[in-house]
C-alpha cells in the first residue's frame, strides 16, 4: 500500500505538505481509497481540510484553557478562598498563550502547580 513518504516522493512534495493540506492527524492512518490533495492551485489559500484541522486545534486549545481556569479557581478556593487570584492567574496564562510564549496552557499550568 501507499505511504505518505511514497506519495510525497511520487508527486514531488513533502510529507509535511501532505499532512497539512489534508488535515491528517495520525500519519500512520491511511485508508484504502482515501483521496488526498497532492497539489494546491493557489499556494496561499488554505484547503478545506486545513481549515477544519485549524478549527479542531483551536477548539481543543479553548477546551484546555477552560479546564485550566476551572482547576485554578478550584485550587485557590480550596487553599485560600480567593477567586480573584485564580482569575488573575488564568488571565495571565491566557495572555502568554496568545503571545505565543506558551503553546500548551495545560502544560504551563502543570509547571506552575
Secondary structure, DSSP 8 states (H G I E B T S, - for coil): ---HHHHHHHHT--HHHHHHHHT-S-TT---TT-------SSTTS--HHHHHHHHHHHHHHHHHHHHHHHHHHHHHHHHT--HHHHHHHHHHHHHHHHTTS-S-HHHHHHHH-
